[in-house]
Every structure is written in structure tokens, then in C-alpha cells.
Amino acid sequence: MISVKNITTDQSALLMFKALVIDFQNVLTNNWSISYPVCSWVGISCGSRHHRVRALNLSYMGLQGTIPPHLGNLSFLVYLDMGNNSFHDHLPNELGQLRRLIFISFCNNKLSRSFPSWISILPKLQSLNLRNNSFTGPIPSSFYNIFSLKWFNLGFNSLSGSLPNDMCNRLPKLLEIYLHSNKLFGQIPSSLSQCTDLQSLWLADNKFTGRLMENIGNLSKRMTLHVDNNNLQDNLAPPVKHIHLHLHVCRINFHFIFDAKNA
């Protein structure tokens, strides 16, 4: 039996979102109506078991304004994509209530302030894309405790600080790291060689110093490395002959699957 109360919770959260953002293309205005079931609204996917909102994809919809905190009430949400819009200001702490989230993208917006600390408390997060915003300050140490994390892109922001030397011990499942075009400094951790599944490492256009780790050859032979425009003291040595360069932009090489029958 479908819980009317739970459906109303999701509907109320989404209608508040609709009321508080600027929708020049009238996508939400024309599609999000109480005359139709929430699960039929554009950008919404629901689980077949509980009929709760599981995925919210509003990318490339020309939306503007700030992210309303009411989205934190979508307690069954596992996929959240707001990329390629014009949202500004900060990401509200209420989003930290979405403990089922696996995938988050706010790439190519105008978000700012410090790195959102609530991301660190999402126990199931696998993919994070905050590329091309205006986040400032250090990446919280707690971010590196998201054991499930496989992919993150924080490139083209104004993040500062250094990378922890035990980064790969704390994030052993990492496949791709994008931290290029920030203000990061310090040495590139030699322990990155322990990320045995790492396939892409983008650290270009920062302020890293010291010598490039000699044991980088222990990384994947399909490794993509980009470290130019730093203050490193040496060039790539023979152990990294398998490493090649490949350009990624906002596209996310991440396959998202959830079991709708059990949702």
C-alpha cells in the first residue's frame, strides 16, 4: 500500500523547490503539477516498491537562484543532478540529510563559499561532481573518510590547502580524481601509488611543489596523469611510460544503477 503521507512529503519538497527557483524555460512550471502523479514529473524517477522519489535530474534546464533546503526532505533520493544551470550561493546543509545519495552533480553552476562539509557524512556516496564553480578554502579532512567514494571532480574552483598523505588508505576505491585548476599546494602524496585502481589523476594548474613521486609506476597502466603548470622539480620518469593524457570535461564516466523493484 502506498503511503499518502510519504508521497506528500516528496511532493511538498519539490513544489517548494519549484516556487523558489527561477525557471525561465518554464520546464517545471509546465510539468510539475499536482494534477499529475509526482513520479510522472519531468526529471523525476521513483522506485516501484515505495513510489518515493529516487532520482532527480534537472541538468541543462536553465534554472537559476539558490538551492532550497527543502530538497533535504527527499529522504529516498539516491541520484541528484543539478549540473549545467545557474545556481549560486552555497549548498544548504539540509542536503546532508540525504543519506542514501550515491551520485551528486552540481557541475557548471555559480556556487560559492566553502566546500560543503555535509558531503562528508554521506555514507554511500560514490560519485561527486562540483566542477566549475567558485568554492573556496580547504577540502575538509573528513571528506577523505567517504569510504565508498570512487569518482570526484572538484576542478575549476578556488580550493586551497594540501592533500593528506594517507589519501589512498582512506579512499581505497578511488578510480578517478580531478582537482585541476585550483589553488592547492604542498607535495603530491607519494601514497597515491597505493590507489591501485586509480585510472585518472588530474592535478594540473595548482601550486604543488617537490618531486613527483618516484613510485607512480605502481599505478594502473591505463593511468591518465595531468600535473602540468605546478612547481614540481622533475619530469615524468621511465616508470610512468604507460601513463597517457586524456581530456575530460563535465561528462561523468559513471554508471548509475539502482534496483527499482526494491526501492
LUMLUM-752187 format. One record per atom (N, C-alpha, C): residue in three letters; x, y, z. Coordinates in steps of 0.02 Angstrom, whole numbers, plus 32768, in hexadecimal, padded with zeros to 4 digits. Example, Ala and Ser with C-alpha at 12.3 -4.5 7.8 and 13.67 -1.06 7.14 Angstrom:
BEGIN
ALA82947EE48186;ALA82677F1F8186;ALA82947F5B8186;SER82827F908162;SER82AC7FCB8165;SER82858002818A;
This chain:
BEGIN
MET802A7FC48000;MET800080008000;MET802C803F8000;ILE801D806D7FD4;ILE804480AB7FCE;ILE803180DB8006;SER806380F58027;SER80578125805D;SER804B816B8041;VAL800F8185804B;VAL7FFF81C88032;VAL802B81FC8054;LYS803981F18094;LYS8062822180B9;LYS80A78226809B;ASN80C681ED8089;ASN810981EE806C;ASN810A820F8028;ILE80D782017FFF;ILE80D282217FBE;ILE80CA826C7FC6;THR80A282807FF6;THR809782C88002;THR80D882E98018;THR810182C7803F;THR814182E28054;THR816D82F28018;ASP817382C37FE9;ASP819B82CF7FAD;ASP817D83067F83;GLN813B83047F7A;GLN811983367F51;GLN8123837C7F6F;SER811B83837FAF;SER812383C47FD0;SER816A83DF7FC7;ALA819C83B37FCF;ALA81E183C87FC7;ALA81EE83E17F80;LEU81D483BE7F4F;LEU81DF83D07F0A;LEU81B984107EF7;LEU817D84177F10;LEU815684547F01;LEU817684927F21;MET8195848A7F5C;MET81B984C17F7A;MET81F684D37F51;PHE821884A07F38;PHE825184AC7F0B;PHE823A84D37ECE;LYS820484BC7EAF;LYS81E884DE7E74;LYS81D885277E82;ALA81BC85347EBD;ALA81A685787ECE;ALA81E085A77EDB;LEU821A858C7EEE;LEU825185B57F04;LEU828985BE7ED1;VAL828685997E9A;VAL82B985A17E66;VAL829C85C87E2B;ILE82C985E37E03;ILE82B486087DC7;ILE82B785D87D8B;ASP827F85D17D6A;ASP827785A07D34;ASP826485C47CF4;PHE829685E37CD3;PHE8288860B7C98;PHE826C85E17C5F;GLN827F85A27C5B;GLN826785777C25;GLN822385577C35;ASN820985657C70;ASN81C7854B7C86;ASN81C384FF7C83;VAL81FB84DE7C8C;VAL81FB84957C8C;VAL81D4847A7CC7;LEU81E484947D02;LEU81C1847D7D3E;LEU817A84997D41;THR817284D67D2B;THR813084F67D2B;THR80FE84CE7D04;ASN811484B47CCB;ASN80E684907C9E;ASN80DF84467CAF;ASN810B842B7CD8;ASN810A83E37CE3;ASN80FD83CD7D2B;TRP811283F67D5B;TRP810883E27DA1;TRP80C583FD7DB9;SER809383D37DB8;SER804F83E77DCB;SER803083B37DF8;ILE800A83C97E2A;ILE7FE8839B7E57;ILE7FB183747E33;SER7FA483877DF4;SER7F7283627DCD;SER7F8D831F7DB5;TYR7FCF83167DBA;TYR7FEF82D87DA2;TYR801882BA7DDA;PRO802282787DD9;PRO804B82577E0C;PRO809382727E0B;VAL80B082787E45;VAL80F582907E4B;VAL812482677E1F;CYS811A82267E1E;CYS814781FA7DFA;CYS814482027DAE;SER811382297D96;SER810F82367D4E;SER812D827A7D3B;TRP814382A07D6C;TRP815F82E37D5F;TRP81A282DD7D3B;VAL81B0830F7D12;VAL81EF83107CEE;VAL822983137D1F;GLY825C82EB7D11;GLY829882EA7D3A;GLY829382BE7D78;ILE825A829E7D81;ILE824E82757DBE;ILE824C822B7DAC;SER826D82027DD3;SER826681BA7DCF;SER8257819F7E15;CYS822A81707E18;CYS821581547E59;CYS822381097E5C;GLY822880F07E98;GLY822D80A87EA1;GLY81E880887E9C;SER81E6804A7E83;SER81A6802A7E77;SER8187800D7EB6;ARG81AF80047EEA;ARG81967FE67F27;ARG817280197F54;HIS8195804F7F65;HIS817880817F92;HIS815E80BF7F6D;HIS816D80C37F2C;HIS815980FD7F04;HIS8173813E7F21;ARG81B0813C7F3B;ARG81D181787F54;ARG820281917F1F;VAL821081D17F20;VAL823E81EF7EEF;VAL828481D57EFD;ARG82A181B37ECA;ARG82E481967ED1;ARG831881BD7EA9;ALA830381DC7E73;ALA833282017E49;ALA831482447E35;LEU833D82787E38;LEU832982BB7E23;LEU835E82D57DF4;ASN834C82DA7DB4;ASN837B82F17D81;ASN835F83307D5F;LEU8379836A7D73;LEU836383AA7D57;LEU839D83CC7D34;SER83CB83A67D1A;SER840583C37CF7;SER83EF83E37CB5;TYR841484167CA0;TYR840884397C60;TYR83C184547C5A;MET83A4846E7C8F;MET836084887C8C;MET835D84D47C95;GLY839684F57C96;GLY8397853E7C9A;GLY837C855A7CDB;LEU838185347D11;LEU836785497D51;LEU8397857A7D74;GLN837B85AA7D99;GLN83A485DB7DBD;GLN838A85E37E04;GLY83B486037E2D;GLY83A186107E72;GLY83CD85E87EA2;THR83B685E17EDF;THR83DA85BA7F11;THR83B985767F19;ILE83DF85477F32;ILE83C485047F3E;ILE839A85047F7E;PRO835984FA7F7A;PRO832F84FA7FB6;PRO833F84C07FE5;PRO833D84CB8026;PRO834C84958056;PRO8318845E8056;HIS82DE846A8039;HIS82A88439803A;HIS82B983F88017;LEU82EC83F97FEB;LEU830083BC7FC9;LEU831983887FFC;GLY832E839F8036;GLY834483718069;GLY830E83448084;ASN82D083508071;ASN829883258086;ASN828B82EB8057;LEU82B182E78020;LEU82A982AF7FF1;LEU82D28275800B;SER82BC82568040;SER82E582288066;SER82F681E78042;PHE82D681D7800B;PHE82E6819B7FE5;PHE831381A97FA9;LEU832981E77FA2;LEU834F81FB7F67;LEU839381DA7F65;VAL83A581BE7F2C;VAL83E781A07F23;VAL840F81C27EEB;TYR83EC81E67EC0;TYR840C82057E85;TYR83F5824D7E81;LEU8425827C7E82;LEU841482C47E80;LEU844182E77E4E;ASP842482FF7E17;ASP844A83217DE3;ASP842A83657DD5;MET844E839A7DE8;MET843A83DF7DDB;MET846D84027DB0;GLY849583DC7D8C;GLY84CB83F87D65;GLY84B584247D2C;ASN84E284517D18;ASN84D7847C7CDE;ASN849884A77CE3;ASN849284C97D1B;ASN845F84FC7D25;ASN8482853B7D3D;SER845F85677D5F;SER847D85A57D77;SER846D85B07DC1;PHE8470857B7DE8;PHE846685827E30;PHE84A285A57E4F;HIS849485CF7E82;HIS84CA85F47EA2;HIS84C585ED7EEE;ASP84F4860D7F10;ASP84F9860B7F59;ASP850F85C57F6F;HIS84FA85AD7FA9;HIS851585707FC6;HIS84E585367FBD;LEU84FD84FA7FCD;LEU84D384BF7FCF;LEU84BB84B68017;PRO847A84B48023;PRO846084B38068;PRO84728473808E;ASN847D847B80CF;ASN848F844280F9;ASN845A840C80FB;GLU841C841F80ED;GLU83E583EE80EF;GLU83EF83B580BD;LEU841783C0808A;LEU8424838A805A;LEU844A8351807B;GLY846A835F80B3;GLY848C832A80D8;GLY845D82F680F5;GLN841C830580F4;GLN83E982D5810C;GLN83DD829E80DA;LEU83F682A6809D;LEU83E982758068;LEU841D823E806C;ARG84168214809E;ARG844A81E380AE;ARG844E81A9807C;ARG841D81A5804F;ARG841F8170801C;ARG844381857FDC;LEU845781C37FD7;LEU847481DC7F99;LEU84B281B47F84;ILE84B281A27F44;ILE84EB81817F25;ILE850D81AF7EF3;PHE84E581DA7ED4;PHE84FE82047E9D;PHE84E8824C7EA8;ILE8517827C7EA4;ILE850882C37EAA;ILE852C82E97E73;SER850983147E4F;SER852A83417E20;SER850A83877E23;PHE853583B87E30;PHE852383FE7E2A;PHE855684217DFD;CYS857183FD7DCE;CYS85A6841A7DA3;CYS858B84537D79;ASN85B984807D68;ASN85A884B87D3C;ASN856D84E27D55;ASN857284F87D92;ASN854485297DAF;ASN856C85657DC7;LYS8550858A7DF5;LYS857285C57E10;LYS857385C17E5D;LEU857A85857E76;LEU8579857B7EBE;LEU85BA85937EDE;SER85B685A97F1C;SER85F185C77F3C;SER85F385B57F86;ARG861B85DB7FAA;ARG862985D17FF1;ARG865685947FFB;SER865A857C8038;SER868785468048;SER866C8503802F;PHE869984D3802A;PHE868684908015;PHE865084758044;PRO8619845B802B;PRO85E284448056;PRO85F684098082;SER85FA841580C2;SER861283E280F1;SER85E183A880F8;TRP85A183B380EA;TRP856F837E80F2;TRP857C834380C2;ILE85A1834F808C;ILE85AF8319805E;ILE85D482E08081;SER85FB82F280B3;SER862582C080D6;SER85FD828E80FE;ILE85BD829B810A;ILE8595826E8134;ILE85678242810A;LEU8572824080C9;LEU85498216809D;LEU856B81D28096;PRO8552819F80B7;PRO8577816080BC;PRO85788136807D;LYS854C8145804C;LYS8548811C8010;LYS856181407FD1;LEU8579817D7FD8;LEU858B81A57F9E;LEU85C381847F76;GLN85B8817F7F34;GLN85EA81627F07;GLN860581947ED5;SER85DC81C47EC0;SER85F081F37E8C;SER85DB82397E9E;LEU860B82687E9B;LEU85FF82AE7EAD;LEU861C82DB7E77;ASN85F383077E5C;ASN860B83367E29;ASN85F6837D7E3C;LEU862783A57E52;LEU861D83EC7E62;LEU864784177E33;ARG865A83FD7DFB;ARG8686841F7DCC;ARG866B84637DB6;ASN869984927DAD;ASN868A84D37D90;ASN865584F97DB9;ASN866685067DF7;ASN864085337E22;ASN867285637E42;SER8661857F7E7B;SER868E85AF7E9C;SER8698859E7EE6;PHE869E855E7EF5;PHE86AA85497F3A;PHE86F0855E7F4F;THR86F685737F8E;THR8736858B7FA7;THR874985667FE7;GLY878885717FFC;GLY879F8554803B;GLY87B5850C8033;PRO87C984EC8069;PRO87E284A88066;PRO87AB8474805E;ILE87BF843A8046;ILE879384008045;ILE879583E2808B;PRO875D83DB80AD;PRO875E83C180F2;PRO877F837C80F6;SER87A58372812B;SER87C583318135;SER879282F98135;SER87578306814F;SER872382D38153;SER870B82BB810F;PHE871782E380DB;PHE870382CF8097;PHE8726828E8083;TYR87648286809A;TYR878B824C8088;TYR8778820E80B0;ASN8742821280D5;ASN872981D980FB;ASN86ED81B880DA;ILE86DB81D0809E;ILE86A181B2807B;ILE86B98172805A;PHE86B7813C807E;PHE86D580FD8069;PHE86BB80E48026;SER867C80F48016;SER865D80DB7FD9;SER866F81037F9B;LEU8690813C7FA2;LEU869C816A7F6B;LEU86CA814B7F35;LYS86B381507EF6;LYS86D981367EBE;LYS86EF816C7E8D;TRP86CA81A27E8A;TRP86D581D47E55;TRP86C482187E71;PHE86F282497E6A;PHE86DF828D7E7B;PHE870382BF7E4F;ASN86DE82F47E3E;ASN86F8832A7E14;ASN86EB836C7E37;LEU8721838A7E50;LEU871D83CC7E71;LEU874583FF7E49;GLY875383F07E0A;GLY877B841D7DE1;GLY875A84607DD4;PHE878284917DC4;PHE876B84D57DB3;PHE874284F47DEB;ASN875E84F47E27;ASN874485197E60;ASN877D85437E7B;SER877A85577EB9;SER87B0857D7ED9;SER87C2855C7F1C;LEU87C4851A7F1C;LEU87D384F57F58;LEU881D84FA7F69;SER882D84FC7FA9;SER887285037FBF;SER888384CA7FEF;GLY88C084CC800A;GLY88D584998039;GLY88FC84628017;SER890E842F803D;SER893683F88024;SER890F83B78026;LEU892A83848006;LEU890A83428005;LEU89278317803D;PRO88FE82F28061;PRO891982C78097;PRO8943828E807B;ASN8978827E809D;ASN89A5824A8084;ASN898682058086;ASP895481FC80B2;ASP893381BB80B6;ASP88F281B8808E;MET88EF81E1805B;MET88B381E88032;MET889A81A58018;CYS88C7817C7FFE;CYS88B1813C7FE0;CYS88A081088015;ASN88BB810E8050;ASN88A880E18086;ASN886080EE809B;ARG884C812D8097;ARG8809814080AD;ARG87D5813B8075;LEU87ED813F8037;LEU87C0813A7FFD;LEU87DA81037FCF;PRO87D780C57FE4;PRO87F6808E7FBE;PRO87D4807C7F7D;LYS879680947F72;LYS877180817F37;LYS877780B47EFE;LEU87A080E67F06;LEU87A5811C7ED5;LEU87B881027E90;LEU879381197E5E;LEU87A2810B7E18;LEU87B981497DF3;GLU879B81837E02;GLU87AC81C07DDF;GLU87AB81FB7E0F;ILE87DF82267E0A;ILE87E582617E34;ILE87F1829D7E06;TYR87C882D17E0D;TYR87D0830F7DE6;TYR87D3834A7E16;LEU880E83667E1E;LEU8819839F7E4B;LEU883D83D77E27;HIS883C83D67DE5;HIS886184077DBE;HIS8843844D7DC4;SER886D847F7DB6;SER885784C57DB4;SER883984DC7DF6;ASN885F84D27E2B;ASN884D84EC7E6D;ASN888A85117E89;LYS888E85167ECB;LYS88C785387EEB;LYS88E785097F1F;LEU88E784C97F0F;LEU890384977F3C;LEU894F849C7F3D;PHE896C848C7F76;PHE89B584927F7C;PHE89D084587FA5;GLY8A1284597FB1;GLY8A3284227FD4;GLY8A4A83ED7FA4;GLN8A5F83B57FBF;GLN8A79837F7F96;GLN8A4183507F80;ILE8A4A83337F45;ILE8A1C82FF7F2F;ILE8A2A82C17F58;PRO89F982A67F7B;PRO8A06826E7FA8;PRO8A2482317F84;SER8A5B82187F9E;SER8A7A81DC7F82;SER8A4D81A07F8B;SER8A2181A37FBC;SER89F4816A7FC9;SER89C081607F93;LEU89BC818E7F62;LEU898D81857F2B;LEU899C81457F05;SER89D9812D7F0A;SER89EA80EE7EE9;SER89C380B37F07;GLN89A680BD7F41;GLN897E80897F61;GLN893780867F46;CYS892480B87F1E;CYS88E380B77EFD;CYS88E9808B7EBF;THR88E9804A7ECA;THR88FA801C7E94;THR88C6801A7E5C;ASP888A80327E68;ASP885680337E34;ASP884F80777E13;LEU887880A77E27;LEU887280EA7E0D;LEU888180ED7DC2;GLN8854810C7D9C;GLN885A810F7D54;GLN886781557D3A;SER885181887D5E;SER885A81CE7D49;SER886D81F87D85;LEU88A282217D7D;LEU88B8824E7DB2;LEU88C782917D93;TRP889D82C27DA1;TRP88A583057D84;TRP88B583367DBC;LEU88F3834E7DBD;LEU890A837E7DEF;LEU892883BC7DCF;ALA891E83C57D8F;ALA893D83FD7D6B;ALA892484417D84;ASP894C84747D77;ASP893984BA7D85;ASP892984C57DCF;ASN895784AF7DF9;ASN895484BC7E40;ASN899884D87E56;LYS89A984CF7E95;LYS89E884E97EB0;LYS8A0F84B27ED3;PHE8A0A84757EBA;PHE8A2D843E7ED9;PHE8A7984467ED0;THR8A9F84317F02;THR8AE884377F01;THR8B0883F37F0F;GLY8B4A83F27F0D;GLY8B6F83B57F1D;GLY8B7A838A7EDF;ARG8B8E834D7EEC;ARG8B9D831E7EB6;ARG8B6282F07EAA;LEU8B5682E37E6B;LEU8B2082B57E59;LEU8B3182707E75;MET8B01824F7E93;MET8B0F82107EB5;MET8B2E81DD7E85;GLU8B6581BF7E9C;GLU8B8B81917E72;GLU8B6581507E66;ASN8B3A813E7E94;ASN8B1980FD7E8F;ASN8AD481027E6E;ILE8ACB81367E45;ILE8A8B813D7E23;ILE8A7F81067DF2;GLY8AB580E47DDE;GLY8AAF80AD7DAF;GLY8A8780737DCB;ASN8A7980727E0C;ASN8A50803D7E29;ASN8A0780467E1A;LEU89F580807E00;LEU89AF808D7DF0;LEU899B80687DB1;SER895B806B7DA2;SER893F80467D69;SER896380587D28;LYS896D80277CFD;LYS898E80347CBC;LYS8960805D7C8F;ARG892180617C9F;ARG88F3808B7C77;ARG88EC80D07C96;MET891880E07CC2;MET8915811E7CE8;MET8919815C7CBC;THR88EE818D7CCA;THR88F181CF7CAB;THR890B82007CDE;LEU894382207CCF;LEU8963824E7CFE;LEU896A82937CDF;HIS895882C67D05;HIS895D830B7CEC;HIS897583367D27;VAL89B583497D26;VAL89D3836F7D5D;VAL89F783AE7D46;ASP89EB83C37D09;ASP8A0E83FE7CEF;ASP89F7843E7D12;ASN8A2084717D0C;ASN8A1384B37D2A;ASN8A0F84AF7D77;ASN8A40848C7D93;ASN8A4C848C7DDB;ASN8A9584A17DE6;ASN8AAF84977E21;ASN8AF484A87E2F;ASN8B1D846A7E40;LEU8B1084357E1B;LEU8B3383F67E27;LEU8B7B83F97E0D;GLN8BA783D37E2D;GLN8BEE83D97E1E;GLN8C0683A97DE8;ASP8BE083767DD8;ASP8BF983487DA5;ASP8BC183377D74;ASN8BD6831B7D3B;ASN8BA883077D08;ASN8B9482BE7D13;LEU8B6882A57CE9;LEU8B5382607CEE;LEU8B8D82317CDD;ALA8B9982017D08;ALA8BD081D37CFF;ALA8BB981947CDB;PRO8BE881677CC6;PRO8BD6812A7CA2;PRO8BA081007CC3;PRO8B9C80FC7D07;PRO8B6880D27D25;PRO8B2180E67D13;VAL8B1881217CF6;VAL8AD481367CE5;VAL8AC881357C9A;LYS8AEC810B7C76;LYS8AE6810A7C2E;LYS8AA180F57C15;HIS8A7B80D37C40;HIS8A3880BC7C2C;HIS8A0380F17C35;ILE8A1581277C57;ILE89E4815A7C66;ILE89D881867C29;HIS899A81977C1C;HIS898A81C07BE2;HIS895A81F77BF6;LEU894F82257BC8;LEU8925825F7BD5;LEU88E382587BB1;HIS88AE82667BD4;HIS886B82637BB6;HIS884082997BD5;LEU881C82BF7BAD;LEU87F682F87BC6;LEU87AF82E57BDA;HIS879D82FA7C17;HIS875982F27C30;HIS873D83377C3E;VAL86FE83427C2E;VAL86DD83807C42;VAL86A883707C75;CYS866B83847C6A;CYS863883797C9E;CYS861783357C97;ARG862583127C61;ARG860682D07C59;ARG861D82A27C91;ILE85F082797CA8;ILE85FE824E7CE0;ILE860082057CC9;ASN863A81E67CCC;ASN864081A07CB9;ASN862E81747CF5;PHE85EE81747D04;PHE85D781517D40;PHE859381337D31;HIS858D80F37D3B;HIS854E80D27D2D;HIS852680CC7D6D;PHE84EA80E67D6B;PHE84BF80E67DA7;PHE848780B47D9E;ILE848280857DCB;ILE844E80527DC9;ILE843080497E0E;PHE83EE804A7E12;PHE83CF80377E51;PHE839580077E42;ASP83877FDD7E70;ASP83547FA97E68;ASP83107FC77E78;ALA82EB7FD87E44;ALA82A97FF87E4D;ALA82787FC97E70;LYS82827F887E69;LYS82537F597E87;LYS82577F5B7ED3;ASN82917F6C7EED;ASN829A7F6E7F35;ASN829C7FB57F50;ALA828B7FE57F27;ALA8290802B7F3C;ALA825080437F5C;
